[in-house]
Amino acid sequence: MASKTQYYDLFRRLVDTEKEYADRLKESARKAENLGVRVLIEAVAMDSLKHSMIYKSIVEGLDNVEYLTKPESAVITSEIDYHITTEADFIRKLQEIIPNCSDETIKFLLKIILEDEIRHHAMLRTIKELIVKKQKQLDENLWKFLEGELERSRIRG
């Protein structure tokens, strides 16, 4: 198994590689005259940019960047709840529309959107769970620390 440092170096390189790939795809998309082709190539470019950002967050996580504060967690989880509900509505609507769509190109594009919405929905639920779990761990660690400090002050006092 590779060490954390080996992953770190790889992920650090992939931040730039994915970003460069996204730029090349955007340039290719600009040359496409067909709107459908252009949009799909641009969507892949956006995914590459997203991958770059994810690798960057992994690298920063390996660098032990601070986690969310409690107020940040509350605001973000509230916003995530809104998006989870919205994504669920989009998914239901698309699942109703797609079977009745007679244009195969539109149906194909709607299926791509549906797959993204399903993936986004699952991702947002997981992110929320991780934030809540991490916040709970931080709270527990804080209480353990405070209890230890209280105990030490009793011993000294």
PEMOHU-V915023 format. One record per residue. RES is the residue in three letters. PHI is phi as a letter, one per 40 degrees, with the letter a starting at -180 (NA if undefined). OMEGA is omega in radians with two decimals (none if undefined). Layout:
res = [RES,RES]
phi = [PHI,PHI]
omega = [OMEGA,OMEGA]
This chain:
res = [MET,ALA,SER,LYS,THR,GLN,TYR,TYR,ASP,LEU,PHE,ARG,ARG,LEU,VAL,ASP,THR,GLU,LYS,GLU,TYR,ALA,ASP,ARG,LEU,LYS,GLU,SER,ALA,ARG,LYS,ALA,GLU,ASN,LEU,GLY,VAL,ARG,VAL,LEU,ILE,GLU,ALA,VAL,ALA,MET,ASP,SER,LEU,LYS,HIS,SER,MET,ILE,TYR,LYS,SER,ILE,VAL,GLU,GLY,LEU,ASP,ASN,VAL,GLU,TYR,LEU,THR,LYS,PRO,GLU,SER,ALA,VAL,ILE,THR,SER,GLU,ILE,ASP,TYR,HIS,ILE,THR,THR,GLU,ALA,ASP,PHE,ILE,ARG,LYS,LEU,GLN,GLU,ILE,ILE,PRO,ASN,CYS,SER,ASP,GLU,THR,ILE,LYS,PHE,LEU,LEU,LYS,ILE,ILE,LEU,GLU,ASP,GLU,ILE,ARG,HIS,HIS,ALA,MET,LEU,ARG,THR,ILE,LYS,GLU,LEU,ILE,VAL,LYS,LYS,GLN,LYS,GLN,LEU,ASP,GLU,ASN,LEU,TRP,LYS,PHE,LEU,GLU,GLY,GLU,LEU,GLU,ARG,SER,ARG,ILE,ARG,GLY]
phi = [NA,c,c,d,c,c,c,d,c,c,c,c,c,c,d,c,c,c,c,c,c,c,c,c,c,d,c,c,c,c,c,c,c,c,d,d,c,c,c,c,c,c,c,c,c,c,c,c,c,c,c,d,c,c,d,c,c,c,d,c,c,c,c,g,c,d,c,c,c,d,c,c,d,c,c,c,c,c,c,c,d,d,c,c,c,c,d,c,c,c,c,d,c,c,c,c,c,d,c,c,c,c,c,c,c,c,d,d,c,c,c,c,c,d,d,c,c,c,c,c,d,c,c,c,c,c,d,c,d,c,c,c,c,c,c,c,c,c,c,c,c,c,c,c,c,c,c,c,c,c,c,c,c,c,c,c,c]
omega = [-3.12,-3.14,3.12,-3.13,3.11,3.07,-3.12,-3.13,3.12,-3.11,3.11,3.09,-3.10,3.05,-3.12,-3.12,-3.14,3.12,3.10,3.12,3.11,3.13,3.12,3.12,3.10,3.12,3.10,-3.13,3.14,-3.10,-3.11,3.12,3.14,-3.08,3.14,3.13,-3.13,-3.12,-3.13,3.10,3.10,3.10,3.09,3.09,3.11,3.08,3.11,3.09,3.09,3.12,3.10,-3.13,3.11,3.09,3.12,3.13,3.09,3.14,3.13,3.08,3.09,3.07,3.11,3.05,-3.13,3.07,-3.12,3.02,-3.14,3.11,3.10,-3.13,-3.12,-3.13,-3.08,3.14,3.08,3.12,3.11,3.09,3.12,-3.11,3.09,3.11,-3.13,3.12,3.14,3.09,3.12,-3.12,3.13,-3.13,3.14,3.12,3.06,-3.04,-2.99,-3.11,-3.10,-3.10,-3.10,3.13,-3.05,3.12,3.12,3.12,3.11,-3.12,3.11,3.09,3.09,3.13,3.14,3.12,3.10,-3.12,3.11,3.12,3.12,-3.13,3.14,-3.13,-3.13,3.11,3.13,3.13,3.13,3.13,3.14,3.12,-3.13,-3.14,-3.13,3.13,3.12,3.11,3.12,3.11,-3.14,3.13,3.11,3.13,3.09,3.12,-3.12,3.09,3.10,3.11,3.12,3.13,3.12,-3.13,3.07,3.14,-3.13,-3.01,none]
